[in-house]
Amino acid sequence: MAKTRLDDRSTRHDRFHQKAKREGFAARAVYKLEEIDDKIDVFSTGHRVLDLGCAPGSWLQYARKQIGETAVLVGLDRPSGIDMMKKFTGVRLLTGDVMTISMDELRGDVPAFDVVLSDMAPDTTGIRSLDQARSETLFERALEIARALLAPGGNFVGKLFQGPEFKKLTDDVRSSFTKMKTVKPASSRQISIEQYVVGLHYRSEK
Ligand SMILES: C[S@@+](CC[C@H](N)C(=O)[O-])C[C@H]1O[C@@H](n2cnc3c(N)ncnc32)[C@H](O)[C@@H]1O
């Protein structure tokens, strides 16, 4: 069976990794969100943000800078992820699996979110079709959560490995948001088949 590396971890010391270290970010992933935000304007001051698959926390750090010190920021990850985030303050951290956590647990006392982010990635096997299918499942769940918890006009950013369901899933986003865009950030490794799908201005179905 053909195996493909979806996420090349061999370049740990690449320039984005070094830059993140220098600038005090928890991961190089921050530059993907920064590029998406520069291109598409995802955040505004005061936005309430939910970050699915938030560990080790660089997207939370970036979001905090954009929304301001007092705006609501909630992050979810599995126990192994949350365990490495002990130093995080000013963020409501939830421990759980996105596939089983309830909407009520995610919502807490927040009436609705203005931005839902998902940088979730499956534990990759190297078997392209399997990894794509798992990424699609995580993306679909993130979109389901966005539809349940976003305020009208809210924004969604979700990572998706490009595969057979890509068109269907981007069409799904298009059906719920005024605009849909896809971005492959410069800091995303060329070897990776990840894309970021952005939905802007949620058209609430509630
Ligand atoms: C690429 S990392 C996120 C990096 C993060 N955006 C940052 O900037 O630090 C992907 C995360 O998704 C999480 N994840 C994967 N599957 C998940 C699931 N079923 N439930 C919750 N989190 C999950 C992983 O534990 C991992 O921490």
The ligand as a Tripos MOL2 file, in Angstrom:
@<TRIPOS>MOLECULE
LIG
   27    29     1     0     0
SMALL
NO_CHARGES

@<TRIPOS>ATOM
      1 C1         -1.7000   20.6730   14.9760 C.3       1 LIG1
      2 S1         -2.1760   20.5120   16.6290 S.3       1 LIG1
      3 C2         -2.8760   22.0930   16.9780 C.3       1 LIG1
      4 C3         -1.8660   23.1780   17.1240 C.3       1 LIG1
      5 C4         -2.4810   24.4680   17.6800 C.3       1 LIG1
      6 N1         -3.3430   25.0990   16.6900 N.3       1 LIG1
      7 C5         -1.4270   25.4510   18.0810 C.2       1 LIG1
      8 O1         -1.3310   26.4730   17.4350 O.co2     1 LIG1
      9 O2         -0.7160   25.2160   19.0490 O.co2     1 LIG1
     10 C6         -3.6120   19.4980   16.5250 C.3       1 LIG1
     11 C7         -4.2730   19.2120   17.8400 C.3       1 LIG1
     12 O3         -5.5250   18.5800   17.5870 O.3       1 LIG1
     13 C8         -5.7950   17.7620   18.6900 C.3       1 LIG1
     14 N2         -6.8390   16.7750   18.3840 N.ar      1 LIG1
     15 C9         -6.7890   15.8030   17.4510 C.ar      1 LIG1
     16 N3         -7.8890   15.0260   17.5280 N.ar      1 LIG1
     17 C10        -8.6570   15.5550   18.5210 C.ar      1 LIG1
     18 C11        -9.9020   15.1740   19.0830 C.ar      1 LIG1
     19 N4        -10.5780   14.0980   18.6500 N.pl3     1 LIG1
     20 N5        -10.4080   15.9200   20.1040 N.ar      1 LIG1
     21 C12        -9.7280   17.0140   20.5590 C.ar      1 LIG1
     22 N6         -8.5270   17.4030   20.0600 N.ar      1 LIG1
     23 C13        -7.9990   16.6730   19.0670 C.ar      1 LIG1
     24 C14        -4.4530   17.1150   18.9850 C.3       1 LIG1
     25 O4         -4.4150   16.5930   20.3100 O.3       1 LIG1
     26 C15        -3.4850   18.2690   18.7520 C.3       1 LIG1
     27 O5         -3.1420   18.9060   19.9510 O.3       1 LIG1
@<TRIPOS>BOND
     1     1     2 1
     2     2     3 1
     3     2    10 1
     4     3     4 1
     5     4     5 1
     6     5     6 1
     7     5     7 1
     8     7     8 2
     9     7     9 1
    10    10    11 1
    11    11    12 1
    12    11    26 1
    13    12    13 1
    14    13    14 1
    15    13    24 1
    16    14    15 ar
    17    14    23 ar
    18    15    16 ar
    19    16    17 ar
    20    17    18 ar
    21    17    23 ar
    22    18    19 1
    23    18    20 ar
    24    20    21 ar
    25    21    22 ar
    26    22    23 ar
    27    24    25 1
    28    24    26 1
    29    26    27 1
@<TRIPOS>SUBSTRUCTURE
     1 LIG1         1 GROUP 0 **** ****
